[in-house]
Amino acid sequence: MDYGTLIEKRTARLTEIERMMEDPGFFSDQRNSTHYMREHRGLKKLLNLWDEYQQVTSDIEGNEELAKGDDADFATMAQEELVPLRERYDVLGQEVQYALLPRDETEDRDALLEIRAGAGGDEASLFAGEIMNLYQRYSEKRGWKCEHLESSPSDVGGYKEVILKITGEEVFRFLKYESGVHRVQRVPATETQGRIHTSTCTVAVLPEAEEIDFQLRPEDLHIQATRSGGSGGQHVNTTDSAVQITYLPTGLQVKCQDGRSQTQNKALGLEILRAKLFEIAQREAQDSYSAQRKSLIGSGDRSEKIRTYNFPQSRVTDHRINYTSHNMEGIMSGDIYEFTDHLQKAEMEQRLAEEELD
């Protein structure tokens, strides 16, 4: 693909932002300055990648010429150097392609991952727990940090609901594809006749919201201390450490009890509430997206079935791109790279096509 025109547009945009940054009043508006600084970093990264991509392209062409030459020693050396150069060329090509996309500032952010058991009773809660473990292992593989913010264990050892906070580099960029309904087909341990059951859990991935994204006014909040319930040990069950926060304009409620103190639960609850409200605002903005784009990467709607895990056939299928893997064991151990890579590639191809038409 010829990226020349798109690179010219991004170079011009970088120059425009740098002129804006020279204005003495640039940092007077925190929201705008933060937005433009992020865009500036993204554009600089893109142009540095583009320079390296161009250099590697030139090196490949030069080595290909040497490999055809009469000097056997030079030809051999050139041929050997072509292998890593071509590998780097492929990697840079994908990175440049991604960096050319209109930058979504949330992709650099940490994420809150909310998992809820859906249809299927106890089996659904067990599956929710397995999906939680999947994302914890995936986070470990990427070098991210994963911590529990809130959970509601089920009686059979799974989870009715769990909220994780995942921090690291470009967390939301890679996890954003996971929102939706995950369906499992297998024979539950409690099934005596060997029948295959279908159960579900829902996953919602929320980019961490910053205070400049969504200001929570004290008059819009009703904060109430409640008695913690469920498992969690003597401390949790005998103190009024749980906190329930209601956002009065919409009635949205968040309850936190996993923290060791009321103060900690209040802070965690506000963090979850802010992320949920930010997600709602993003969904409203999403109405301006093309229907075609929504059908590819999904709207993030929790009612949208995105993936089926068929254990008897060791088959996992992502329905958005009709991609199937038979690496069930690896996937349940957190190796979901193949899905992320295919989804990202499909999104890049479509969005680049849209960009060229603009």
N, C-alpha and C positions, 0 to 999 in steps of 0.2 A: 504494500500500500504506500502511496506517495503522501508523506506527511508534510511536505514543504509548505503548503498553504496554511495548514493548522499551526505549524511552528511560527510562521510569520505573524499570525493573529496573536499567539501567546507572547511573542517578543514585544509586539506593540502594546499589549496589555500590561506587561511588566514595566515598560517605560512609563506608561500612564500612571501606574500605582506609585512608582518611585517619585514622580513629580508631585503626587498628592502627599507623599510622606515628607516632602521638603517644606510643606506648609506649616508654619509655627503652631497653628491650631489643630493639627492633625490628631493629636492625642486627647483633645478636649472631650471627644465623644468616645467613651470606652468601648461601646458595642461596635461602632463602625471601625475604629482603629484595630480592634481585635480581629474583625472580619477581614480587613485588608491585609493585615500582617500575615494571617494564615494563607491568604491567597498568594501573597508575595513569596512565602516560603515554598509553596507548591510549584509556582512558576519557575523559581530558581532551581528547584530540584529537577523539573522537567528539562530545562535547557542544559543543565549539566549532564543529564542522561543522554540528551540528544547529541551533545558534543562527543561523548564517549562512543555513542552508537555510530556516529559518522567516522570517528577514528578507527574503530574496529572494522567497519565496512571497507575503509581504505586499506587497512592491514591485510584483510582477506584477499582483496584484489591483487595487492602486491605479492603476496605469498603464492597465489594461484599462478601468477606469471613466472615466478621463480621456479615453481614446481614443474613447469613445462620446459625449463631451460636445459641446455646441454651439460651444464656442470652437475654431475651426479650428486656430489656432496651437498651443494646448495639446494638441489631439488629435494633431497631427502629431508633436510632440515626444514625446508619450507612446508613440506607435506605434513611433518610432525606438528609444526606450529599451527597448521590449519584446524586441527581437531579442537583444541581449547578455544581458538578464536571463533569458530562456528558455534560452539556451545554458548559462549558469552554473547554472541550476536543474537541468538534465539532468546536468551534471558533478557537482554537489553530491549529487544523488540517488543516483548510483552510489557516490560516496565514503562517504556515510552508510550505504548498504546494506552495503558491504564492512566498514566499521568496526563495524557491529552484530553481525557474526559473532563467535562465541567466538574470542578471540584466541589464535593459535598463536605462541608466543614465537619460534619458529625463523624466521618469515617476515621478521623484521627483520635477519636475519643474512646474512653473506657465504656463499658456497657453493663447494664443490669439485665440479667437473664432470669425470666420468670417462667417456671414450669408448673403446669397444673394437670392433675389427673382428669381425664375426660370420661367417655363412655367405657364401661367395662368393669366397674366396681373395684374389687381388690386387685385384680389383674392390671387395671389401668394405673393404680397407685404404684404397683411394683415396677411397671414399665416407666413411669415418671421418674422413679428412683434410678433406674438403669440409664435413662437419658441424661439425668443429672450427672451420673458418673462418667458418661461419655464426654460431656463437655468439660468436666474437671480434668480428664485425661488429655483431651485436646488442648486445653489451656496449658497444661504442663509441657506438652510437646512444643508449643509455640513460645514457651518461656514466660507466659503470663501468670499473674497471681490471681487466685480464685478464693473468695471468702463468702461465707453464708451471711446474708442479711436477715432473712426470715424464713421459717419453715413450719410446716404442719405435718408431722409424721402420721402415717396410717397405722392401724393395728397390726397389719401383716408385715411390717418392715419396709414399706415403700413410703411414698410421700403424696399427700393430697395436694400440697402446694409447696414450692420452695423458690426463694429468690436468691440469686447469686450475684455478687459484684465481681467483675473480671477487669483487671487492670493490666496494662502493658502497651505495647506499640501497635497502633492501628487495630485495636480490638474490634470496634464496630465494623470496620471495613470487611473483616472476614466472617464475623458472626451474623451480619445483617440478613443473610440468606436463610437463616434457621427459623425465622418466625413463621408460625402456621401450625397445622395439625399434623402430628406424627402418628402413624397408624401401625400397630403391630398385629401380626397374624401368627399364632402358635398354639400349642396345646398347653394350657396352664397346669401348674403343678397340682392343683386341686381337682383337675378334670379326671374322672375315673374311667370314662369311656373312650378316651383318646381323641376327642373331637377338637378341631381347631376353632379357636375363638378369635374374634377381632376386638381389639381395644384401642383406645386413643389417649394421647396427652397433647396438650397445647403448649407451644413455646412462644414467648414474646421476648424479643430482644430490643431493649430500649437504650439509645445512646445516653450517656450520663449528661444530665443537664447542669449547666453552670448558672450561677446566680444572675448573670447578665442576660441569660436566655429567658428565664422565668422568675420574676420577683414575687415572692410570697408575702403578702401583706398580713400583719398580725390580725387585723380585723376580719380577714377572710378565713381564719383558721379557728376551729374548736378543738382544743387539745385536752384529752381526758386520760387520767391514769386508771388502769384497770388491773385486776388480778390476773397474773399469767396462768395459762392452762396448758394441759398436755404434758408430754414427757420433757425432761430437762433437768431433773434433779431437784433437791430440796430448795435451793435458792430460788429457782424459777417458780416453784409451786407455792411458796409461802410469802412472797412479797408482791406489793403492788407496783412492780417494775415495768409492766407492759404499758404501752402508750398507744392510744387510738387517736388519729388525727383526721378530722373531717374538713374538707375544703368546701366551705359554705356556698360559694356561687354555683357549684354543680352537685354537691352532695357526695363527691368522691371520697371514699374512706380508705385509710391505710392503718394497719395495726402492726406494731413491732413488739416482740417479747423475747427475742433471742439474745439481746444484749444483756450485759451484767448489771446495768443500772438504768434508772428511768431517764437520766440525761442522755445516755448512749442510745437508748431506744428512740428517744425524741429526735436525735440527730439523724439516725438511720431512717426513721419514718419520714422526715422532711426530705431526705435525699430521694427516697422512693417516690414520694408524692410529686416532687419537682420533675422527676424523670417521666412519670405517667402523664403529667400535664403537658410537658414538652412533646411527648409522643402524640397526644391528641392534637396539638397545634400542627405537628408535622403531617398528620393524616389529613387534616383539612387542607393544607397546602398541596398535598399529593393529588388533589382533584384536578390540578392544572396539568398533571402529567398525561402523556398520551396513553390511550387504552392499550396500545400495542406494547408499550414499555411495562405497564402493569401486568400484562399477561405473561411477560417473560420472567421478571424477577419477583413477581407477586406483590401484592399491596401490603403484605405484612399482616393481613387480616387473620385473626386467630381461627376463623371458620374455614379457612382455605386449606384443603388437604395437600400437603407438599411432598410427603415421603411415606413409603410403606416398607416395613421391615418384615419380610416373610421368612421366619426361622426354619420351617420344614425344608424349604428350597434354598436356604442360605442366600437369599436375594434381597437387596435393598434397591428400591427404585425411587428416583426423584421425578415426580410427575410434571414438573414445570418444563423440564428439558428432555423428558423421556430417556433418562440415562439410568442404566442398571449396573449395579456392582454385585459380585458374588463373594465379596470379602467380608462376610458378616462378622466374623470374629475380630478382624482388624478394625472394622468400623465401630463396633461396640467398645473397643479399647481406645477409641478416640482418634482413629485414623480416618478422618473425613476429608482429607486434602483433595481427593479426586473429585468429590462433589463440589467443593469450594472452587477448585480450578475450572471445572467445566461451567459452573454457573457464572463465574467471573468472566470467562472467555466469551460466553454467549451475551452477557450484558455489554461487554466492551464492543463487540462487533456491532450490536444493534445501536448503541449510543454513538459510536463513531459514524455510523451511516447517517444517523439523525443530524449529527454535527456537520457533516459535509453538505447536507441539504439546507442547513440554515443560512 
